[in-house]
Amino acid sequence: MALNSIILLIAILVGIWLFLFIFPINIWITAIFSGVRINLLELVFMRFRKVPPVLIANAMINATKAGILDVTTEEMETHYLANGNLPNVIKALIVADKANLQLTFKQATAIDLAGRDVLQAVQVSVTPYMIVVPAITGVSLDGIQLVAEARVTVRTNLGRLVGGAGEETIKARVGQGIISCIGTAKTYYEVLENPESISKMVLADGLDSGTAFEILSIDIADIDIGKNIGAFLQIDQASADLNIAKAKAEERRAMAVALEQEMSARVQKAKALVIQAESEIPVALSGAFRTGRFY
């Protein structure tokens, strides 16, 4: 009898647990007291769709408490099933709403599914972010090398976040702009005396086009004088000219040596002809004696 009672008690407890697991009444009650109307059967069907009811309920509660009422549980389920970060999206919507930023649930989910941190993007849009551009080296027209360090203050452009270029593009464009500005300066004095001119010229080029950011300011943090590239180029050119002159001189010397050897060969040939002619004199004399024509 006692064993049957224990088995019955265990069966009742298992039945209650199974009932509460299938019918998340506690979640439903919490949502009701939080002012969120969710159908109990809808929570039950979420389990069969492999969606955690507590996740959807908490997201709805947070959104409702923040005054975001245009998001449905179906949209939340769809984003969760698409492997999206639903809590992050809801937090981003709350931050955007408090900061009076125009961000819809559809935009937030698109940003999230694109692989970007939507909450961080909204926070950067509210609080500007500084991008540190590595040291950029440029050469002015007088041949002096200048090394500049820049700080770019940006904020997220939520409308261009999906498909927009990232931070590295901003660094590359700002670096290119700084090099161009330094390269157009007549002397390095102009750059050192008026570094803000670089900021104005670079900022006016619209470098944030096609990126996920909006550039607020570009500040030149430091400018250092590097090498005298013009002098080095002149030295290299002089060295190259010297090598060319040496090569031409060597060529002329080789030609002179060849000509000298040719002349020596001609002298030897002439000497050989003289010796040959001298060897023919005795023959001519003997012939003259024999013929009696020696006068």
C-alpha positions as CSV (number, residue, x, y, z in Angstrom):
1,M,0.0,0.0,0.0
2,A,2.8,2.4,0.9
3,L,4.6,1.5,-2.3
4,N,1.6,2.3,-4.4
5,S,1.2,5.6,-2.6
6,I,4.8,6.5,-3.4
7,I,4.4,5.5,-7.0
8,L,1.2,7.5,-7.3
9,L,2.9,10.6,-5.7
10,I,5.8,10.3,-8.1
11,A,3.4,10.0,-11.0
12,I,1.5,13.1,-9.8
13,L,4.7,15.1,-9.5
14,V,5.9,14.0,-12.9
15,G,2.5,14.9,-14.4
16,I,2.6,18.3,-12.7
17,W,6.2,18.9,-14.0
18,L,5.2,17.8,-17.5
19,F,2.1,20.0,-17.4
20,L,4.1,23.0,-16.3
21,F,6.8,22.3,-18.9
22,I,4.3,22.1,-21.7
23,F,2.1,24.9,-20.3
24,P,4.5,27.6,-19.1
25,I,2.0,29.1,-16.7
26,N,4.6,31.0,-14.7
27,I,5.9,32.7,-17.8
28,W,2.4,33.5,-18.9
29,I,1.5,35.0,-15.4
30,T,4.7,37.1,-15.4
31,A,3.8,38.5,-18.8
32,I,0.2,39.3,-17.8
33,F,1.4,41.2,-14.7
34,S,3.9,43.0,-16.8
35,G,1.2,44.3,-19.1
36,V,2.0,41.9,-22.0
37,R,-0.8,40.0,-23.6
38,I,0.5,36.6,-24.7
39,N,-1.8,33.7,-25.4
40,L,-0.9,30.6,-23.3
41,L,-1.4,28.3,-26.2
42,E,1.0,30.5,-28.2
43,L,3.7,29.9,-25.6
44,V,2.9,26.1,-25.8
45,F,3.3,26.1,-29.6
46,M,6.7,27.9,-29.2
47,R,8.1,24.9,-27.5
48,F,7.1,22.7,-30.5
49,R,8.7,25.2,-32.8
50,K,11.9,25.0,-30.7
51,V,11.7,28.6,-29.5
52,P,12.3,29.3,-25.8
53,P,9.1,30.9,-24.5
54,V,10.9,32.6,-21.7
55,L,13.2,34.4,-24.2
56,I,10.2,35.7,-26.3
57,A,8.3,36.7,-23.1
58,N,11.2,38.6,-21.6
59,A,11.8,40.3,-24.9
60,M,8.2,41.4,-25.1
61,I,8.2,42.5,-21.5
62,N,11.3,44.7,-22.1
63,A,10.0,46.2,-25.3
64,T,6.6,46.9,-23.8
65,K,8.1,48.5,-20.7
66,A,10.2,50.7,-22.9
67,G,7.2,51.8,-24.9
68,I,8.0,49.8,-28.1
69,L,4.7,48.4,-29.0
70,D,5.0,47.7,-32.7
71,V,6.9,44.4,-32.4
72,T,5.0,41.1,-32.4
73,T,5.9,37.7,-31.0
74,E,5.9,36.2,-34.5
75,E,8.6,38.7,-35.7
76,M,10.6,37.8,-32.6
77,E,10.3,34.1,-33.3
78,T,11.3,34.6,-36.9
79,H,14.4,36.4,-35.9
80,Y,15.4,33.8,-33.3
81,L,14.9,31.0,-35.8
82,A,17.1,32.9,-38.2
83,N,19.9,32.6,-35.6
84,G,19.6,36.3,-34.6
85,N,20.5,37.8,-31.3
86,L,17.1,38.8,-30.1
87,P,18.0,40.3,-26.7
88,N,20.7,42.4,-28.4
89,V,18.1,43.7,-30.9
90,I,15.6,44.6,-28.2
91,K,18.2,46.4,-26.2
92,A,19.3,48.3,-29.4
93,L,15.7,49.3,-30.1
94,I,15.3,50.6,-26.5
95,V,18.6,52.7,-26.7
96,A,17.6,54.1,-30.1
97,D,14.1,55.0,-28.8
98,K,15.5,56.8,-25.7
99,A,18.0,58.6,-28.0
100,N,15.3,59.6,-30.5
101,L,16.9,57.7,-33.3
102,Q,14.9,56.3,-36.2
103,L,15.4,52.5,-35.9
104,T,12.8,50.0,-36.7
105,F,12.7,46.3,-35.7
106,K,13.2,45.3,-39.3
107,Q,16.3,47.5,-39.7
108,A,17.7,46.2,-36.4
109,T,17.2,42.6,-37.3
110,A,18.8,43.2,-40.7
111,I,21.8,44.8,-39.1
112,D,22.0,41.9,-36.6
113,L,21.8,39.2,-39.3
114,A,24.4,41.0,-41.4
115,G,26.9,40.1,-38.7
116,R,27.2,43.5,-37.0
117,D,26.7,44.3,-33.3
118,V,23.5,46.3,-33.6
119,L,23.6,47.4,-29.9
120,Q,27.2,48.7,-30.3
121,A,26.2,50.4,-33.5
122,V,23.4,52.3,-31.8
123,Q,25.6,53.2,-28.9
124,V,28.3,54.6,-31.3
125,S,25.5,56.5,-33.1
126,V,24.6,58.1,-29.8
127,T,28.1,58.5,-28.4
128,P,30.7,59.4,-31.2
129,Y,33.6,57.0,-31.5
130,M,37.2,57.9,-32.2
131,I,39.2,56.0,-34.9
132,V,43.0,56.2,-34.5
133,V,44.6,56.4,-37.9
134,P,48.2,55.0,-37.9
135,A,51.1,57.3,-38.8
136,I,50.8,58.5,-42.4
137,T,54.0,59.5,-44.4
138,G,53.8,62.1,-47.1
139,V,56.3,64.2,-49.0
140,S,55.9,67.9,-49.8
141,L,56.9,69.5,-53.1
142,D,60.3,70.6,-51.6
143,G,61.2,67.0,-50.9
144,I,60.7,66.9,-47.1
145,Q,59.1,63.9,-45.6
146,L,56.3,64.5,-43.0
147,V,54.8,61.9,-40.7
148,A,51.3,62.7,-39.5
149,E,49.0,61.1,-37.0
150,A,45.3,61.7,-37.2
151,R,42.2,61.0,-35.1
152,V,38.9,60.6,-36.8
153,T,35.7,61.1,-34.8
154,V,32.7,59.2,-36.3
155,R,29.3,58.0,-35.4
156,T,27.3,55.2,-36.9
157,N,25.1,55.9,-39.8
158,L,22.3,53.4,-39.2
159,G,20.9,53.8,-42.7
160,R,24.1,52.6,-44.3
161,L,25.2,50.1,-41.7
162,V,24.0,47.1,-43.8
163,G,26.3,46.9,-46.8
164,G,28.4,49.9,-45.7
165,A,32.2,49.8,-45.5
166,G,33.8,49.5,-42.1
167,E,36.5,51.2,-40.0
168,E,39.4,50.1,-42.2
169,T,38.0,51.9,-45.2
170,I,37.8,55.1,-43.1
171,K,41.5,54.7,-42.1
172,A,42.5,54.1,-45.7
173,R,40.6,57.0,-47.1
174,V,41.8,59.5,-44.5
175,G,45.4,58.3,-45.0
176,Q,45.1,58.8,-48.7
177,G,43.7,62.3,-48.2
178,I,46.5,63.2,-45.8
179,I,49.1,62.0,-48.3
180,S,47.5,64.0,-51.1
181,C,47.3,67.2,-49.0
182,I,50.9,67.0,-47.9
183,G,52.0,66.2,-51.5
184,T,50.4,69.4,-52.8
185,A,52.1,71.7,-50.2
186,K,54.9,73.7,-51.8
187,T,57.0,73.5,-48.6
188,Y,56.8,71.6,-45.4
189,Y,56.6,74.9,-43.6
190,E,53.0,75.3,-44.9
191,V,52.0,72.0,-43.3
192,L,53.6,72.7,-40.0
193,E,52.2,76.2,-39.7
194,N,48.7,75.2,-40.7
195,P,47.9,71.6,-39.9
196,E,44.2,72.2,-39.7
197,S,44.2,72.9,-43.4
198,I,44.8,69.2,-43.9
199,S,41.8,68.4,-41.8
200,K,39.6,70.8,-43.7
201,M,40.7,69.5,-47.1
202,V,40.3,65.9,-46.1
203,L,36.9,66.4,-44.5
204,A,35.6,68.2,-47.5
205,D,36.3,65.2,-49.7
206,G,33.3,63.2,-48.4
207,L,35.3,60.3,-47.3
208,D,32.4,58.7,-45.4
209,S,30.5,58.0,-48.7
210,G,29.5,54.4,-48.9
211,T,30.7,53.6,-45.3
212,A,28.7,52.7,-42.2
213,F,29.9,55.9,-40.5
214,E,29.5,59.6,-40.6
215,I,32.7,61.5,-40.1
216,L,32.2,64.4,-37.6
217,S,35.8,65.7,-37.5
218,I,39.4,64.9,-38.5
219,D,42.1,66.1,-36.2
220,I,45.8,66.0,-36.8
221,A,47.3,64.9,-33.5
222,D,50.9,65.2,-34.4
223,I,53.2,66.0,-37.4
224,D,56.9,65.0,-37.4
225,I,59.6,65.9,-39.9
226,G,61.1,62.8,-41.5
227,K,63.9,62.5,-44.1
228,N,64.9,64.9,-46.8
229,I,63.6,62.7,-49.6
230,G,64.6,65.3,-52.2
231,A,68.2,65.3,-51.1
232,F,68.3,61.5,-51.1
233,L,66.9,61.5,-54.6
234,Q,69.4,64.0,-55.8
235,I,72.2,62.0,-54.2
236,D,70.9,58.9,-55.8
237,Q,70.6,60.7,-59.2
238,A,74.2,62.0,-58.8
239,S,75.4,58.5,-58.0
240,A,73.6,57.2,-61.0
241,D,75.1,59.9,-63.2
242,L,78.5,59.2,-61.8
243,N,78.1,55.5,-62.6
244,I,77.0,56.3,-66.1
245,A,80.0,58.6,-66.6
246,K,82.3,55.9,-65.3
247,A,80.7,53.4,-67.6
248,K,81.2,55.8,-70.6
249,A,84.8,56.5,-69.6
250,E,85.5,52.8,-69.3
251,E,83.9,52.4,-72.7
252,R,86.2,55.1,-74.2
253,R,89.2,53.6,-72.4
254,A,88.4,50.2,-73.8
255,M,88.0,51.6,-77.3
256,A,91.4,53.5,-76.9
257,V,93.1,50.2,-75.8
258,A,91.5,48.4,-78.7
259,L,92.7,51.1,-81.1
260,E,96.2,51.0,-79.6
261,Q,96.3,47.3,-80.1
262,E,95.1,47.7,-83.6
263,M,97.9,50.3,-84.3
264,S,100.5,48.0,-82.7
265,A,99.3,45.2,-85.0
266,R,99.6,47.6,-88.0
267,V,103.2,48.5,-86.9
268,Q,104.1,44.9,-86.6
269,K,102.7,44.3,-90.1
270,A,104.6,47.2,-91.5
271,K,107.8,45.9,-89.9
272,A,107.2,42.5,-91.4
273,L,106.8,44.1,-94.8
274,V,110.0,46.0,-94.3
275,I,111.9,42.8,-93.3
276,Q,110.4,41.1,-96.3
277,A,111.5,43.9,-98.6
278,E,115.0,43.9,-97.1
279,S,115.3,40.1,-97.6
280,E,114.6,40.7,-101.4
281,I,117.5,43.1,-101.8
282,P,120.3,40.5,-101.9
283,V,118.4,38.5,-104.4
284,A,118.0,41.6,-106.6
285,L,121.7,42.4,-106.3
286,S,122.8,38.9,-107.3
287,G,120.5,38.9,-110.2
288,A,121.9,42.3,-111.3
289,F,125.5,40.9,-111.1
290,R,124.6,37.9,-113.2
291,T,122.9,39.9,-115.9
292,G,125.5,42.6,-115.9
293,R,123.0,45.2,-115.2
294,F,124.6,46.5,-112.2
295,Y,125.3,50.2,-112.8
